[in-house]
């Protein structure tokens, strides 16, 4: 499901860099951008629901500040709130609140709740997040003044694929997955999720209670920033999807890089051996030879190894570990953020001797 999205995202990013011909192009570019981001969220939710039901999600738990989680959730949901001119009201205790949790998954919980509140609230509405301490726990309430939830539906609100009745003009385009993920992820953190609404037209309150911990978060070593020059250097792209290959090649060329491309694993490996490259961007699932085998083989045979970026439709923690073990320096899941990919390429180029 990720693979068809990747060339759409790349093509739209390329359009965004070439907006000079027609006054309608920026508007159309914005529409494609918003809808592909929405589709990407739906795909990720669907995949996560499948993983949770099959027991394939493993939490990466560590001490983390609740403020960091909320900040990430707000950043993720801000485009949805901004498109409706909605504003967020945040009440949080001044002292740090620490959790033992998976930062990414907990941020997903609260971004899902915020996006849900935004979808079912009017334009210009206020959405509230209230955080309060309890004994050995913290209570987080996300409150909106939107359409509300009928009493008979509230017991099923967290069920997978369950959606309340909407009129056609209020259809929200979801799959009924987001709130099910909220309950599942919170439960995996030994917490609870609940909902209260006085009924249709009276808004909703979603409450999450999570256990706190006394450990402090470990501060990562801060690397001093450096100036990144405009794109230059030679990149080898190994990608069997023709549309994804063509669009990413065009995008990188516009950025100033020299790009060679291969459409199967064996051809890509021969090209990497034939001439030096600064960066190799490689899909994992390829004909004739997969990405793991390509990079592992090149690590054994090249005297000067390029920086290697895996670009894959597989995004489980074991997929990332296997890629790093095979010799990849970085791993990005499709459809990757173009800005993230370009920053990663530029950073890798700047650090090469």
Buried (B, 14 or more C-beta within 10 A) or exposed (E): EBBBBBBBBBBBBBBBEEEEEEEEBEEEBEEBBEEBBBBBBBBBBBBBBEBBEEEEBEBEBBBBBBBBBBBBBBEBBBBBBEEBEBEBEEEBEEEEBBBBBBBEBBBBBBBBBBBBBBBBBEEEBEBBBBBEEEEEBBBBBBBBBBBBBEEEBBEEBBEBEEBBEEEEEEEEEBBBBBBBBBBBBBEBBEBBBBBBBEEBEEBBBBBBBBBBBEEEBEEEEEEEEEEEEEBEBBBBBBBBBEBBBBBBBBBBBEBEBBBBBBBBBBBBBEBBEEEEBBBBBBBBBBEBBBBBBBBBBBEEEEEEBBBBBBBBBBBBEEBBEBBBEBBBBBBBBBBBBBEEBBEBBBBBBEEEE
